[in-house]
Amino acid sequence: MAFNRQDLDRCLNPRVVAVVGDKRPNYMWLRNMSTFVGKVYSVQIDPNEIPGIEALGIPNYPSLMDIPDGVDFVVCAVPREIAPRIVADCVKKKVGGVSLFTSGFAETDTEKGRQLQESITRIAKEGGLNLIGPNCMGLYNPLVGVRMGGGGELHTGEAGSVSFLSQSGNHGVTFCSVGAMHGIKIRLGISYGNAAVLDSPDYLDYLAQDEATRIIGIYLEGPKDGRRFVDSLRPLVGKKPVVIWKGGQTVEGARAVASHTGSLAHSMAVWETVFKQFGVIRADSLDDTVDIIKGLLFLKKATGDRVGLIGATGGQSVVITDSFAKAGLKVPVLGKASLDELSTFFNIVGGSYKNPLDVSNTFRSVEIGVRLLDILDRDPNVDAICMETSAGLLGGRRDVKFASDLFKALGEFRERSSKPFLTVVTAGTMEAQAVALREALAEQKIPAYPTFQRAAGALRRIVDYYQFVESLSQKV
């Protein structure tokens, strides 16, 4: 079934929501809708549950058909045997779409589970109904205040430009919540589980035309139609970056995929060919996905692979250089004009400035730090800049204003520089302080990484992506 875009718009950007089958102990779905800016209705026939629902101030009805308004989005949390009846009511009610939290379908690899999934699929397709799931956490739309199941702490009220698709409910919720700590604001988050009706190509087709979505991330176990997935990637090539975290990369992982969402896992060799052909950025973990997407969000366009590095100490300068070189990036000696200027004020006792800059005895003020960055910004041998800051060193300063003044100055540098600028905040024994510092940098739209290796890995893949896009324009 080709999705109905008008109805899918209603589903993903709803004004009226109905929750079917929510119950104690905490009425998770109805409480998740406490931030929803539209109307919320409940459908529940269990007399033991209705008083608790009404205590939440939510009107309850015995069926979808009894709700007086048209319904844009339905959350279905009923036992699997009842799910076909609810899906049929959604068709009759002409809702925009339904998300089935209910599990126990084809992923169980049982005759009963397969039959029930075939039943809901047939009813939805024959009725032209947009069905998300089953076996999923559903929809996150922060602008209208709809939150995924298990995502009660997800931010609402402000939309971002990143949309994230996930066959895993946990990965979907976790990316959206962890991403917020890194400054990644979500446009849409969709957990789609078994993909009985709407699959990854449908969502890609939708997001390709969604003007608010600039970057697409996916946790993917396997589409039902590989050719159709490839066809859905084509319109995105060179227009919107697509970051795919592929689950089931090994034989053992493929077996786990089959029991998780009932998906088929193709060999990674096939996927790597697809990624290369369409400029997809490959991620291998949640951390990878977050690292790459925040770099895409905050970095200026990065097409060059020569990096100017600033290390907090001599030992760290060695390690940061090794990390970027191992990632396939170059760490060139700076140009003569840069070296001449650095020689006029750089303290070479315990430090060096050819690249990397070991600033252990030189970086004594915000002004010096900015001057170092400006030198790297002007240097013709440098395409991108990475600066280490240390939670231990910043935390040990008596001047508590230093970090905030520094980060403000770094934000101003990022704005005026034409080069990609990223940071690494090393923690030592001060992890909590390092996390807070990284969040403060994210507020300045500066990507901050916890290790040199993660910073280098993210930059390498982002450079590869922009080089791919640049190569497309040269072919035209």
N, C-alpha and C positions, 0 to 999 in steps of 0.2 A: 504493500500500500504506500503510495506517495502521501506524505503528510500534508494536511491542510494548513497552509501557513497562517491564515487568519485565525483559525482555531488554536494553532500552536502559540501564536502571539498571546491569545487570551489565556492559555494555560500557563505560559512562562512569565507573564506580566499580569497576574490576575487582579481583579477588583472584588470578586466574591469567591470565597473558599468554603468548601464543606469537608468536614472530617468525619469519616464513617468508621465506627467501631472502636473509638478510643475508650480506654478504661483505666481503672486504678492499677497500680497505686499512685501514679503521678500524672495521669492524663498527658503524656509526653507531647503528643501532637497538638492538642489544644493549647497547652502552655507555650509551645513553640510559636503558635500563632498570636500570642499576646502582643507581639510587635507589628502585626499586620495592619496596614493602614486602611484596609477595606472591611467588608462585612465577613464575619465568620459564623458558620452554622455547624451544628453537630447532628449526626444521624446515629441513633442508638435506641435499641428496643429493650435492653436489659433494665428492668426497673431498679435493680440495685446500683446501676451506674448513673442513672439520670439525675438524682439529687446532687451528686458531686459535680456533674457537668453544669447544672444550673447554678451551682454555687460559684462557678467561675464567671457567671454573667453571660453565658453563651446559650442562645436558644437551641433547643433540641427538637428534632422531628423524627417520626418513626421510619421515614424513607426519604430518599432524595427527591422523589416526585412531590412530596409535601412541602418542600422549601418554596417560599413564595417568590424568590428572585431567581433569575437565571444564574447559573453557577459556572465560573470560569475554570476552576481547578478543584479537583477532588483528591483527598488523601484517603486511601483505603487501607485499613488496618484490621481487617476481619480474618477469621480462620480461612484457610485455603479453600475449603469446600464451599464456602459462601461467596468467594470472590467472583465466580462467573455471574451470579445474580446481581452483584453490585455493578459489574462492568456493563451488564445489559441495561441496568437502570441509568447508567451514565450515557449510554447511547440514546435512550428514550428522552432523557433530560436535555440532550444536546449540549453537554458540557464541553468546555474547551479541551480538557484532557484530564487524565487520572493517573496518579502515581500509586503503585501497589507496593507498600511496605511488606505485605504478606510474602512469606517464603514457603518452601516445601514443594516446589514445582520441578522443572526439568533438571535443576541442579542436584536433585536427590538421586537421579538415575534409577528411579522406580517407575513402574507402569502407572501407578496412581498419579505421581507427580507430573509425568509426561502428558497424561490424558487431561489433567486440569489445565496445564499450560496451553495445550492445543485448544481447549475450550475457550479460554479467555482471549487467546489470539484470534480465533475464528470470529468470535462475537465482535471484538474491537475492529478487525479489518472489514468485516461486512458492514459495520455501522459507521466506518470512517472515523473511528475514535482514536485520538492520540493517547497511547498507553505507555507510560514510563515504568520500566521494571518488567516483571515483578522482582522481589528479592532485592529491594533497593531502599536508599534513604531519601530519594526524591529530590526536591528542588530547594535551592537557596537563591533568593533574589533580595539582596540587601536594600534596594531602593524602596520596594513595597513592603519589606519586613517579613517575607516568607523565609523560614529557616528549615534546614534539613532535620530529619530525625537524628537525635543524638547531638545536635548542634545548638543547644540552648544558649550557649555563650557567644555565638557568632554575632558579629557587629551588624547593625542594620541602620538604615537612614541615609547612607551615602553609597552610591554605586561607583565602581571602578571601571577599568578597561580590560580586565583579564577574565576570560570565561574558562571554567575547568570542568571537563567531562570525566566521569569515573565509573568504571564497572564495579568498583568496590565502594561500598558506603563509607567504611572507615577511612579509606584514603581520601575520598571526596571531602568529608567533614574535616579531617586532619589538615589537608592542604589549605582549605579555606581559613581555618583558625590559625595555623602556624604561619601561613603567608601574611596574615594581618600584622604579626609581630615584625615582619620584614618590610612593611610598607606596601604589600601587595593588596590592592583593593579589587574586590570581585564584582564583575558585572552579572554573571550567572554561574551558579554551580549546579551541576546535574549529575546525580548518582542514578545509573540506569540498569544496574544489575544484569538480569538474564536477557534483556533487550528482546523481549518476545515480539514486540511490534516496532517501536522506534529503536533504531540501532545507531551506532556512532556516525554512519554516513548521513543520517537524517539530521542529527544535531550539527554536524559540520556544515551541511547545506544551509541550515538556518543561520549559524554564526557567521558564515561567509558574507551574508547579506545584512548582518546586524552591525549598524554603524558604530554602536557604543563599544563593541568588542574589538580591541586592537591586537590582543595576543590570546592564543588558544593553547591550553595545556590539557593533556589527556593521560589518565591512567587506563591503559588498554590491555585487555586479556585476549580478545580476538573478535573481529566482526564476523557476522554470519556470511557475508558476501564480500570477499576480498577485492574483487574487481570494482564493485560499487564503492568501496572505501577509497580505493585509488582514484576513481573518478571524482569523488568528493574533495580530494586533496587538490586537484588541478586548479580550481579557481582561486585557491589560497596562495599558490606559489608566487613568491615575490611581493605579496600584498599584506599578508598577516603571518607572523611567525607561528609555527606549530611545534610545540614541545611534546614529545611522546615518551612517557615512562611505560615501557613494555613489560607486562607481567608474563611469566611463563617462558623465560628465555632458555631454560634447560629442559631435558626430558622429564625430570622430576617436577619442575615447575609447571610444565604443560599438563601433567597429571593432576596437579593441584588446581589448575585453572578449570579443568573439566568438572571437578567436584564443587568448585566455588560458584561459577555462573553457567556451567554447561557449555562453555565456548570451546571452539576448536583453536588450537595454537599452532600456527605455521612456524616453520624453522626460522631461526634468527637470521640466517643467511638471506632468506627472502625479504625479511623486514629491513635488513641493512641496505639491500638494493633499493627498496622503495624509499627509505629515508634519504639516501644519497640522490636519487633521481628527482625527488620533490623538495629537497632542501629542508626536510624535517630535522629538528634538533633532537637528538637522542638523549634521554635521561635514564639513569639506572636505579634511582632511588627517590624517596621523598625529598631528601636534602638536595640532591641533584636538580630536581624539578624546581624547587624554591630558588636555588642559587642562579639557575639560568634565567628564570622568569624575572626575578628582580633585577638582574643585569640588563635584560631586554627593556625593562621599564625605565631604568634610571640612567643607563649609559648613553652617551652620545654615540652616533653611528660608528661602529668599530670595524674598519676594513684592513688596518695595518697590524702587523704582528710584532712590532718593536716596542718594548716596554721600558719605561723609566721607573726605577724602583727606589723607594725610601724605606730603609730598615731602621728599627729603633736602636739596635746594638750591632756590634761586629758579628757575633754569631748568627743573629737573626738575618743579617744582610746576606750571609752565605746561604742560609736555608731558603730564603725567599728567592734568591737567584736560581738555585737548583730546582725549586718547585716550578718556576715559570719556564725554565729551559726544558725540563722534563715534559712539560705540557706541549712542547713544540713551539714555544714563543721565543723571541730573540731578546737578549739583554745587551744592547750595543754600548760601546764606549760613547760618551757624550761628545758633541761637537766642540771645536776649539773655543768658540765664543762662550759656551757654557762653562768649560773648564777654567777659562781665564777669569770669569766673574766669580766662580766659586772659590778660586784661590785667594781672592781678596778678603774673604771673611770666614772661610771654613776652617774649623779647628781640626787639623789632621792628626792631633795626638789622640790615638784610640779611634780614629775615624778615617774615612776615605770618601772620595766624591766622583770617581770615574763613572760609576753606575754598576752596582747600586750606590746610593748615598747612605753611608753609615753616619747617622746624625746623633749618635750617643752623646757627644760633647759639643754639639753645635746648636741643636734645636732647643733653645732656651726661652723662646718667646713665640707668640703667635705670629708676629711680624716676620721672624726668621723662617718659620714654617711656610708661610705664604710666599716668601721670596724664593725659597727652594722650589716650590711648585711652579711659580711663574717661570723660573729658569727652564724647568723641564717642559713647560708648555711652549716655550719659544724654540726649543731645541729641534732642529730638522731631523735628527736621528731617532726621535721618540714619537710613536704613534698613540700610545696609551700610557697612563700613569697609575701606579699602585703605591699606596702609602700605608705603612704599618703604624698603628697606634697601640699602645699597651695599657691594659686596664691597671696593671701594677704600677706603672710609672705615673699615669694620670691620677690614680687613686692615692698615690703617695705624695702628691703635691699639696703644699699647705694652701695654695691659692685655689679655692674651690671654684672660682670663676673661670679658671683656665680652660677646662674642658668645654664649657658652653661657649666661651669666646672663640675657642679653636674651631668648634663644629660650625658655628655661624660663619666664620671666615672660610671654612672648607666649602660650605654651601654656596657662598658668594663666588668662590673660585670655580666651582662646578658650573655655575651659570655662565660665567664669562669665557671659560675655556672652550676651545673647539675640540678638545680631545676627550676620549672616554676616561673617567676618573673613578677608581674604586679604592676601597680601603680593606685592611685586615685588622680586626681588633683582637689581639691575642689576650688570653685570660690569665695564664699562669695559675695561681691559686685563687683568683678572684672572678670566678665564672659568673656570679650574679651581677657583679659590676660590669663585666664585659657585655652581657646580654643587654643591660640598660644602655650602655654606650652605643651598641649596634642599633638599637631602636631609635636612639636620638639621631644617629646619622641617617637612618631611613626617613626621618621627618625632614631632613635636608635633601632628600632624594639622592642620597649617596649610598650605593650598595656596599654593605659591610659584611665581611666573611669571617668565620671563626678560625680558619687556617689558611696558610699560603696555598696549599694544594687545592682547596675548594675554590679559592679566588682564581687561581690559574686555570683550573679545569673549566670553570664557567666562562672566563674570558676567551679561552681557546675556541670553545664551541660557538660563542657569539660572533667572534671574528670569522669563523668558517661560514656561518650563516650569511653574514653581510657580504662576504666575498662571493658566495653563491649568487646572491641577489645582484651583485654588481656584474657578475659574469652573464647573467640573463640580459641585462641592458646592453651589454657589448655585442650580444648575438643578434639583437634586433636591427 
